[in-house]
């Protein structure tokens, strides 16, 4: 991890750099904001006591980095406004190096988690893009059972709920050997996303219902036949996607190929790859409402 120290008191800057070096951090020292503007680092330790220098442009430029303010006193100019502009945190001089290292590592880990979550959200959004669930998360009253002929439809609902509620879902598979402990440990401020109700025996289902008493959850049933004491939403999938564990009918396969590749290939090439005529492709588009949407 590379750390830039912006401090005009050279002795203090060198002392901080030396101590951070003991923790294996790579450091660079700048005495002016102008010079530091051309730097590249993971963390910026920025003194707010820089006479005659405006440090706010540096904060704005590197707001996607972890900026920790080093302040002599706390007021709006040294802490309040810089935090609004993008700084992460502050530490009051004089400080213990251990406290500074703790803040550096905390915000570095926090940023890594943000980047990882952003990747997963984008990847899953792309993976489930073609699935239509037909319900908005704000319209769902918990607890609820989702019955569907396709598990990914329920997964899409859970993903949308997780985004709407800002990441408060807990995933539990009833195929997990420790599902009882996980259901029992479900916090009151979390929503359980519990799948594979159809895999449980009747006695196990009764045990599950007892453990769910007073909890918030979305429970899925792909058998579409299990009776439960909860409100139930039935969601079908008219655009079922290919799953390696299933065998599609010819019509399902054609629908899958057309939906997946219709924006990548013209109809002439698409019909050729499917081994059907353009007229037949047009008839299937009409039958299954597979017409292209305006991009």
N, C-alpha and C positions, 0 to 999 in steps of 0.2 A: 504494500500500500504506500503510495507517495503522498507526502504532506507538504504543503506550502505554508510557510510562516511569514505573515506580513506584519512586521514590527520594526519601528524606527529606533528602538533601544537595542542596539546591537548586542550588548552583553546578555540581556534577557533572552533575545532570540537565539543566541548561541547556546545558552544554558538549556532552553527548552529542546532545541535540536539534539543536543548531546544526550539528554535524558530519554528522548524518544528513540534515539539510536540504540539505546540499551534494550528497547522492546522490538528491535529489528525493523523500525520504520525508516523509510528513505525520505529525507527532508531537503527542502530548499528554502533559503531565506531571502526575502525582499524587504527593502526599507521603504519602498514607495509603491503606491497603488498602480501607478502607470506601468512600472516594470512587471508587476505581478499579473497585469491584464494579459500578458503574452505567455503566461505559464500554463502548464497542464498538470493536474493532480487529482487525486481522489478526495482529498480533504484540504480545506483551507482554514488555517488558524489566523483570524483577522483581528488585529488590535483596533479598537475604536478610538484610541488616543493617538491620532496621527495629525498633528498641527498643520493646518493649511491644506489638508488633503481630503477629498470627498471619496469615501470608500463605498458609497452606495452603488456606483456603476459596476464595481467588481462583484458585489452580491448579485446584482441583476444578471450579469453575464454568466456567472457560475451557479445560478440558483438550482441547477440540476445536480450539483455536487453537495457534499456535506460541509457547510460553512459553520464554524464554531467561533463566536465572538469572544475576544479576550478583553474584558472591561475593567476599568478602575472603579467605576460607580455606575449605578443603574438609574437611567431615566429614559425618556422617549427617544432621544437622539442616539443614545448608545445601545439601547436594547429594543425598545418598542418598535420603532420604524424599521430597523434592520431585519427584525423577525418578520414583519409584514412583507418586506421585499424579497424574502427567500432564505434568510439565514436559518439554520436548524436550531441552534441553542447558543447559550453563552456560559462563560465561566468567569468568576470574579478574581482579579489579581489581589494578593498573591494566592496561588492555588497549589495543591499537591499534584504531582505529575500523575499519580495513580487515578485521581479523579478525572483528569483530562483524558487519560488513556481509556478509562471506562466509557466516557462520552464518545470518543472516536470510534471505539469498537461497536458500541451500541448503534450508532447511526450508520456505520458501514454495513452492519448486519441488516438493519432496517431497509436500507436502499437495495441490498441484494434480494431481500424478500419481495420488495415492490417490483423489481425487474422480473423476478421469477413468476410472480402472480400475473403480471402483465402478459408474459409469454403464454402462460397456461390459458388465460382468458381469450387471447387472440387465437390460439391454436384450437381450443374447444369451440369457439364461435365459428371458425371455419369448418371444423369437423361436422358440426350439427346444423350448418347453414341451410341445407336442403330439407331439414325436417320441420314440418309444420305442426305445432302443438295446439293451436287454436284457442288458447286461453291466456289471459294476462295474470301475472303474479298478484297484482293488487286486487283481483277479483276472487282469489282463493281464500276460503275461511278454514282455518286449522282447528283441529286435526282433520285430515282428509285422506281418503284412499283413492288412488288413481288406477283405474282398470284400463288396460290397453293391450292390443295385440302385438305391440312392439315396444320393448323396454326403452329404446332410445327416445321415444316420444315423452315418456315420463322423465327421462334424464334431461331433456331439453327444458321441461317445466321447472325442474330442480335448479338447473343452471340459471334460468331467468329469475327465479325466486332468490337465488344466492346473490345475484347482482342487485336486485331490487332491495334486498334487506342488508346489503353490504357485508357479504361473507360471514353469515352466522349459521350456516348449515353444518351439520355433522353427518357424515356418510356412514351407514351401517348396513352390511350385507347379512341377511339371515342365513346365509350359507357358511358364515364364519363360525368356527367352533366356540368363540367367546362372545356371541351376539347378546346373550343374556346380560353379561357384565357391562357391555357397551351401552345397551338400552337403559339399564339401571343407572349408569353414570351420566346419562344425557342431562346437561344443565338446563335449568328453567329458562335461561335467556338465550338458548339455542334451539334451532329447529332440526329435528332428526329427519334425514332422508334415508328411509329404510326400504330396501328392495328385497324381492324374492319371497313375498308372503306365501306364494303358491308352493314353496318348497317345504313348508312346515306341516307336521301332522296336526290333527285337530287339537290334541292335548297341548302341543307346543304353541299353537295359536292362542289358546286360552291363557297360557302363561305369559305370552307376549302382551296380550291386552291388559293383563293385570299390571305388568311392568310399565306400560304406557300411560297409566292413570295419571292425569294432571299434566302431561307433557304435550308439547307442540311437535307435530310431525307430518310428513308426507309418506304414506305407505303405498307400495306398488304391488299390483297383482296382475300378472300376465296370463293367468289361466282364465280370467274373466268369469270365475264361478265361485270364488271363496266368499262366504257370507261374513260380514264384519258389523260391529255396532257403530261404525262411523259413517259420516257423510261420504258419498262416493261420486267421483267424476269419471265418466267413461270417455276415453279418447281413442279414436281409431286412427289408423294411418293409411291414407289412400295413396301415399307416395313412399311406400316401404323401401328402405335402402338395403343394399346387399350386405349380408352378414355371413362370414365364413362358416358359421355354425348352422346355417340354414340352406335349404334348397328352394330356390325361387321357381315359380311357374314361368312359362314362356312369357305370358303377359306382364308379370312382375319384372322380369328381366328387361324386357323392352322398355317399360316405364322407367326403370332405373337408369338404363343407358341413355335414353332421351333426355331425362332431367339432368343427368350429370354432364353430358357432353354436348348439349344442343347449342351452347354458346361458344363451343370450341371448334365445331365442324359445321359446314353448311349442310343443308338437308340432302343434297346429292351424295355427299360423302358419307353422311350418317346412315342413310338408307342402304348404301352399298355395304357398309360394315355390318349392318344388321341382316343383310341378305334378303331385303325386301324392297319393293318398288317405292318410288317417291309417293305414289298415290296411296299405297298401303300405309306409309308413314303418316301421311296427312290424315287418313281415316283414324289412325290410332291417336294422333294428337287431338282430334275432335272428340273421340270416344272418352279419353281420359283427361281432357282439358290440359293438354301438355303444351299449349301455345307459349311462345317466348314472351317474356315480360320486357317492357322497355327498360333499357339499362340507364 
